[in-house]
Amino acid sequence: MPSTRAAHAASSETRAAEHDRHLEAYRVRLEIRDSLDALDTEPLWKLFQADPCEDKRNYLIEKYYPLVRYNAERVYSRLPDEVDIEDLVSAGLFGLMDAIHAFDLDRGVKFETYCAQRIRGAILDELRSMDWVPRLVRHRTSKVEQARERLKMSLGRKPTEIEISNELGVDEEEVKKILRDGSAVSTTSLNRQRYQSDGNREVCEIDVLQDGSQMDPLSEIQRRDLKGLLTKGLSRAERLIVILYYYEQMTMKEIGATLDLSESRVSQMHSSILARLKAQLQHREREFEPTE
């Protein structure tokens, strides 16, 4: 028992010491932040360039973070919904960090002006890495779009592909290929919210994605009932004719060879089957009307 109490006491002392170290580190960071808040822009940058420590760098990142958000939102406003703005902000933060370390106060340029280009460049680099279409294809697509806009302004209407090909001096098929290759290709998350349902429950893309491999139970029951209705009252040979002709896509001649009947006899039986089915279904048309 004494050894157990001693172990608990030692553990408590260790945790207390660790807590004190964390409090001391937090106090030091607050002191550094307070001292940096009291500085103007130029003395602040001189202090950082003289001692580029992590605390000063983090302070500058927080100070200029609104610039990252502003540039990310400007780029995002012209992008499709599949792009996540937080990805752009993350890329912009890397551009901001590079700008902080590369900034030279002696050049007489404001940091806001300098870092805006670095932030925007980092965001555009991230978009290029997300783009599956090669840059050369994007360049060709841009030329086609520019020609389309020029013709639209001069003609006062939407130009045809032949007119665009004549404007660019290329074959019409080449224009079609450029537009096809440059068409938008993107990915999306199945966990992305599709819409807000009742009860504040989020409905995701995966919840409304149709599974084409699954048979609709109602459609399957209707199909089975209709098949039973159509084949009711038919002899074995007549059912075989319906199945072989409409399901197996066999010709009258092939059906006759299978059933040991002449082609004309199969055709005659087929006409008789259709006449009887039409008579049976005439008074039941309303049953096959789609329900609203």
N, C-alpha and C positions, 0 to 999 in steps of 0.2 A: 504493500500500500504506500509506504513512504516514497518508493521509487516512482510509482505512478503519479503521485502528487507533484513530485519534483519535475517529472517530464511535462506535466500540464503547466506548471509554473514557467518552465523554460520556453514552452511553446507560446504562452501568453506574452512573455517578454519579447519574443521574436516578432510576434504580430504587432505589438505596440511599437517596437522600433521601426518596423516597416511602415507603419502608419505615420509615424513622425517624419520619416524620410519623404514620404509622399506629400505631406503637408508642407514641408520645407521647400520641396521642389515647386509646388504650386505657388507658394508665397514668392519665391524668386521670380517665377514667370510673371506674376502680377506686378512685381516691382519693375521688371523690364518693360512690360506693356505700358505702365504708367509713365515711365521715363520716355518711351518712344512717342506716346500720345502728346507729350509736351513739346516735341520737336516739330519744326517746319519741314517742308518737303526736302529742301536741299540739304540741311544738316542731317536729316534722316538717312538720305542716300549716302552721304559721305561716311556716316557711322557704319552703315551696312557694308560698304565697299572696303572700309578699313578692317572690319571684323565680320565676315559673312557667316555668322553662326546660324544654327537651325531656328532659334527663337526669333531672330530678326527676320529671317526669310519667311517664316510662318506668319509673322505680323504683316509683312508686305503682301502676302498672298491674300489674307483676309481683307486688307485695306483695298486691294484692287479687284477683289472677286466680283463686284457688280459689273465691271467691264466685261468679264468672261460671260456672265449671264446675259448681258445686253447683246453682245455679238452672237452668242449662240441662238438667242431668240430671233434675231434678224435673219440669220441663215435658215432657221427652222421654219419661218413663215412661208418660205418658197419650196418646202419639201413635202413629200407625201406623208400620210399619217403613219406609215410603217416605220418611219425613223423616230427613235426615242430621243427627246431633247436632252435627257440626262447623259446620253452617250456623247453628245456634242459638248456639253458642259465639261465632262471629264477630259475630253481631248483639249478643250480650251485651257483648262488648268495646267496641263503639261506645257502648252505654249506660253502661258503666263510665267511658269517657273523658269523656262528657258530665257524669257525676256528679262526676268529679274537678275539672273546671273550674267547675262550678256550686256546689260545696259551700262552705257558709259556716260556719266554725268558731264564730263568735260566737252562733249560734243554740242552741248547747248540745245538739245532736243528734249521736249517734255516726255516723261515716261508714258503718259497716257497715249500720246501719238505713236510712240515707238512700239508699245506692247500690243496695240490694236491690230497691227499687221501680223505680228507673231501669233496672236490668239486666233485670228481668222485663218491664217495659214495652217495652223494645227487642226482646226475644225475641218477645213477643206481636205486636208490629207486623210483625216479619218473617214470622210465621206467617200473619197476615192478608194480607200481600202475596203469599204463596204460595197462598192459598185462592182458587179460582175461583168460589166461591159468594158472592153478595152478602151483606152483613151483615144486611140486612132479612130475607132468606130464612133465615139462620141463627137470627135472633131468633124468627121464626115456628116454625121447627122445634123450638127450645128450649121454646116454650110447649106444643107438642104432646107433647113428651117429658115435661114436667112434669105435664101432665094424665094421661098414661099411667101415670106412677108413682103419682099420687094414687088413681086408680081401681084400680090393682093392689093398693095397700095396703088399700083399703076393701072390694074384692070378693074378695080372696084368690086371684085368678087373673089371667091376662093379659086385658086388656079388648079388646073388638072395636072396629073403626073406627067403627061406629055409636055405641057408647057414648062414644068419645072425642069424636066430633062433637057429641053431645048435651051433654057436659061443657063444651065450648068454645063452644057455641051457634052452630056453623057447619055448612054442608052437608057431607055425607060425602065428596063429590067434592073439596071444598076441602081436606079433611084429606089425601086421597090425593095431591093436587097438591103440598101443602106437603112431605110426606114424600118425594115423587119429586124435587122441586127441591132438597131439602136432602141428597140422597144423596151419599155420598163420591165426590169426583172428585179423582184424583191422578195424578201422572206418576212414572215410574220409569226409571232408567237401564238400558239393555240391557247395560252393562258391569258391573252390580252382580253380586257373587258369588252364585250360586245354592246351591252346596254344594261341599264339599271332596272331590275324587275321589282315587283311589289315586295314589300317586307325588307327592303334595303339589301336584297341578295344580288350579288354580282353575277351576271350571265356572261360566261367567257365564250370565245370562239369555238372551243371544243364541245361546248354544250349544244350548239346549234349546227354543228357540222354533220351533214348528211352522210350516212354510211350506205354507199351504193351496193355493197355486197349483201346487205340484209334485205329480205323480202318483207314487204308490208303485209302484216297478217290479214287486214281487211281486203286488200287487193287479191291475196292468195285465196281467201274464202270465196270472193266473188268470181274469181277465175275458175275455181273448181265447180261452183254451182252452175256457171254458164256452160262449162264443158259437159256436165251431167245433163243439163237441159237440152243441149244440142245433139247429144248422142242417144238421148232417150227415144226408144221406139225404132232405132236402126238395127238392122241385122249385123251379124259379124262381118260380112263382106263389105257392107256399106260403111261401117265404122272404120275398117281398114282403109277404104278408099279415102275417107276424110283425113285420116292420120297421115297416110303416105303422101297425099297430094299437098296438104296445107302445112304439115309439120316436117315431113322429110323432103319436101320440094321435089318429088318424083314426077315424071311426065306420065301422061295417060298410057303411053306405050309400055313404060317400065312397070306401071301398076298392073297392066294386063298380063305381062309376063310373070309377075310375082303371084298373081291370083289365078293364073291359067284361064284368063278371059281375053276376048278380043279387045282391041283399042276402042272400037265403036261401041261395044257393050259397056265398057268402063265409062265412056263419055255419056252414054245414055243414063246409066245409073247415077252418075254425078249430077246431071241435070235434074233427075227425079228427086235426089236428096235435097238440092237447093230449093226446089219448088215446095217440098213438104216443110222444110225448115222455115221458109218465108211465110208460109201459111200459119205455122205454129207461133211465130214470133210477132205477127202483125198486131195481135190484140194485147201484147205484153211490152210494147215499145216504151211505155212510161217507166217500167222497171229498170231500163238500161240508161235512163237519163241521169246525168251527174247530179248529185245532191249538192246544195249550196252550203 
